[in-house]
Amino acid sequence: MAQLQELRKQLQRAASAGPDGLKHHMLSAAAQAALTQVQMGFRTSTAPDGTPWPPLKVRVGKPLRDTGRLGNSFSARATATGIEVGTNVDDKIVVTHQEGRTIRPVNAKRLRFQVPGAIGKRGRRGPGTWAFAKEVTVPARPMVPTNGELPPKWMDACNAAADRAKRNYFKKTK
């Protein structure tokens, strides 16, 4: 009987905090779990579904990790109806890497770009090695799910985080 009364008190406290109090708390935790999944994808060079990203062809290292700019730009937040994961990097760059794309020159015959850590013509490795190409195909390296459904690993992580948040929420309302 005492447990039932305690549960009733906790539910009344949760209700008095407003209908969004507990929901927001749980969604915020799920958003952070999703952000952690994005960060793990960058560390392990894997897509949300667990498939490995295609390896690099012109430099040494892991894909999308040379400066850390893209991987560190992601953020996540709770909304009224769910969670949002996004980045402040230019959409064209993000979509190029998320979906893959072939890049061709617009105002020249060839593309010219620097390849950090690449081996140049004289067999030297360095930050200033220039490369030239008629076109460059950037393979898809998905960072976030795009089909509207979370992969099982992401779903498990978000559900576990939301469940922990719910338990902690009720501990705080005692």
Backbone torsions as a table, in degrees:
resi	resn	phi	psi	omega
1	MET	NA	-38.5	-179.6
2	ALA	-64.5	-37.4	179.1
3	GLN	-65.5	-38.1	178.7
4	LEU	-65.3	-41.3	177.9
5	GLN	-65.2	-39.9	178.5
6	GLU	-63.8	-42.7	177.6
7	LEU	-61.8	-42.6	178.9
8	ARG	-60.5	-42.6	179.2
9	LYS	-62.7	-44.8	-179.8
10	GLN	-62.0	-43.1	179.4
11	LEU	-65.4	-37.9	178.0
12	GLN	-65.9	-40.3	178.2
13	ARG	-64.8	-42.4	179.1
14	ALA	-63.0	-41.3	180.0
15	ALA	-67.4	-36.9	-179.0
16	SER	-70.9	-20.7	177.0
17	ALA	-76.1	-3.8	-178.8
18	GLY	98.9	155.7	-176.8
19	PRO	-65.6	-21.2	-177.7
20	ASP	-94.1	-8.3	-177.0
21	GLY	-57.6	-60.8	-179.4
22	LEU	-67.4	-43.1	-179.1
23	LYS	-59.2	-46.9	-179.8
24	HIS	-63.0	-40.9	179.4
25	HIS	-60.5	-44.5	-179.3
26	MET	-69.8	-41.9	179.8
27	LEU	-67.2	-35.6	177.3
28	SER	-62.9	-40.8	178.4
29	ALA	-66.5	-41.1	178.8
30	ALA	-64.7	-38.5	178.8
31	ALA	-62.6	-42.2	178.7
32	GLN	-65.8	-36.1	176.9
33	ALA	-65.2	-40.0	178.1
34	ALA	-64.5	-41.3	177.7
35	LEU	-61.6	-40.6	176.9
36	THR	-61.4	-37.9	178.1
37	GLN	-64.7	-39.2	176.4
38	VAL	-62.1	-47.4	-178.9
39	GLN	-62.0	-39.5	177.7
40	MET	-65.3	-36.7	176.8
41	GLY	-60.2	-40.7	177.5
42	PHE	-67.3	-42.2	-179.0
43	ARG	-64.3	-38.6	-175.5
44	THR	-99.4	-1.0	-178.2
45	SER	55.0	49.4	179.7
46	THR	-129.6	151.6	176.0
47	ALA	-75.3	165.4	178.5
48	PRO	-54.8	-30.9	179.9
49	ASP	-84.1	2.2	176.3
50	GLY	95.8	-7.1	179.5
51	THR	-74.0	140.5	-179.7
52	PRO	-68.3	146.0	173.5
53	TRP	-69.9	149.2	174.7
54	PRO	-59.4	141.4	-178.8
55	PRO	-71.1	164.3	176.9
56	LEU	-72.4	151.2	179.0
57	LYS	-110.8	-27.2	-172.1
58	VAL	-116.4	-1.6	176.1
59	ARG	-146.7	167.0	179.5
60	VAL	-90.6	144.2	177.0
61	GLY	125.9	-168.5	179.8
62	LYS	-99.2	147.7	178.3
63	PRO	-60.8	141.4	175.3
64	LEU	60.7	23.7	-177.7
65	ARG	-121.6	3.0	-173.5
66	ASP	-63.1	-43.6	178.9
67	THR	-109.7	-21.1	-177.2
68	GLY	82.0	-2.6	-175.1
69	ARG	-59.2	-49.6	-177.5
70	LEU	-68.1	-48.8	-178.4
71	GLY	-60.7	-36.6	-179.2
72	ASN	-83.0	-5.8	-175.6
73	SER	-87.8	-10.4	-176.3
74	PHE	-74.4	146.5	174.4
75	SER	-142.4	164.2	-179.9
76	ALA	-141.4	149.9	178.6
77	ARG	-152.9	157.7	174.7
78	ALA	-83.7	142.3	174.1
79	THR	-117.6	-177.8	179.6
80	ALA	-66.3	-26.0	-175.1
81	THR	-119.3	-1.8	-177.6
82	GLY	173.8	-141.9	179.4
83	ILE	-129.8	155.8	175.9
84	GLU	-127.7	134.6	173.6
85	VAL	-120.7	128.4	-177.8
86	GLY	-153.1	-177.3	-178.7
87	THR	-140.2	157.1	177.0
88	ASN	-99.3	9.3	176.5
89	VAL	-80.1	148.7	-179.5
90	ASP	-47.0	130.9	-178.1
91	ASP	-54.5	-38.5	-177.7
92	LYS	-61.5	-40.0	178.5
93	ILE	-67.0	-46.7	-178.0
94	VAL	-62.8	-47.0	-179.3
95	VAL	-64.0	-38.4	178.0
96	THR	-56.6	-45.5	-178.5
97	HIS	-79.4	-35.6	-179.4
98	GLN	-65.9	-45.3	-173.2
99	GLU	-107.0	-16.7	-174.9
100	GLY	85.6	154.8	-177.0
101	ARG	-170.5	148.5	172.1
102	THR	-99.8	127.4	-177.9
103	ILE	-107.8	128.8	179.0
104	ARG	-122.9	152.4	179.3
105	PRO	-67.3	147.2	179.5
106	VAL	-103.0	-45.2	-175.0
107	ASN	-115.0	18.6	-179.8
108	ALA	-152.7	171.9	179.2
109	LYS	-80.1	-27.4	-177.8
110	ARG	-136.3	154.5	170.9
111	LEU	-80.9	145.7	175.6
112	ARG	-130.9	125.9	-177.7
113	PHE	-152.6	153.2	177.7
114	GLN	-86.6	141.9	178.5
115	VAL	-118.8	105.7	180.0
116	PRO	-68.2	134.0	176.7
117	GLY	76.3	5.9	-178.9
118	ALA	-81.0	160.8	177.3
119	ILE	-93.3	121.6	-176.5
120	GLY	-82.0	-174.7	-177.8
121	LYS	-57.8	-35.9	-176.7
122	ARG	-91.2	14.4	177.5
123	GLY	78.3	11.8	179.7
124	ARG	-97.8	145.5	176.9
125	ARG	-100.9	137.4	179.6
126	GLY	-173.1	166.8	-176.5
127	PRO	-73.6	-18.4	-174.6
128	GLY	-105.3	25.0	-179.0
129	THR	-75.5	124.3	-179.2
130	TRP	-94.1	142.4	176.6
131	ALA	-124.1	149.8	178.6
132	PHE	-128.8	141.7	179.6
133	ALA	-157.3	150.0	175.1
134	LYS	-72.6	-31.7	175.1
135	GLU	-159.7	157.3	177.5
136	VAL	-130.3	128.9	176.4
137	THR	-103.6	116.7	177.2
138	VAL	-92.0	117.1	-179.3
139	PRO	-71.6	154.9	177.4
140	ALA	-64.7	131.6	174.4
141	ARG	-134.4	79.8	-175.3
142	PRO	-59.5	134.8	-179.3
143	MET	-109.0	-30.1	179.3
144	VAL	-133.0	152.9	176.7
145	PRO	-65.6	143.4	-178.4
146	THR	-125.3	-5.4	-176.1
147	ASN	-89.9	9.0	178.4
148	GLY	87.8	-5.8	178.7
149	GLU	-123.7	144.8	176.9
150	LEU	-84.7	138.0	173.6
151	PRO	-62.5	157.0	-177.0
152	PRO	-52.5	-41.9	-179.3
153	LYS	-62.3	-42.4	177.9
154	TRP	-66.4	-44.0	-179.2
155	MET	-60.7	-44.7	179.2
156	ASP	-61.3	-43.9	-179.3
157	ALA	-64.8	-43.2	-179.7
158	CYS	-67.9	-42.3	178.7
159	ASN	-64.4	-42.7	179.2
160	ALA	-63.2	-41.6	179.2
161	ALA	-65.4	-42.7	179.1
162	ALA	-64.9	-38.9	178.8
163	ASP	-65.1	-43.1	176.7
164	ARG	-62.3	-41.6	179.6
165	ALA	-62.5	-40.0	178.5
166	LYS	-63.2	-46.0	179.6
167	ARG	-62.1	-44.5	179.6
168	ASN	-65.3	-35.9	179.2
169	TYR	-60.6	-44.9	-178.6
170	PHE	-74.2	-28.0	174.5
171	LYS	-65.1	-38.8	-178.5
172	LYS	-71.4	-22.9	-176.3
173	THR	-90.7	2.9	177.7
174	LYS	-68.7	NA	NA
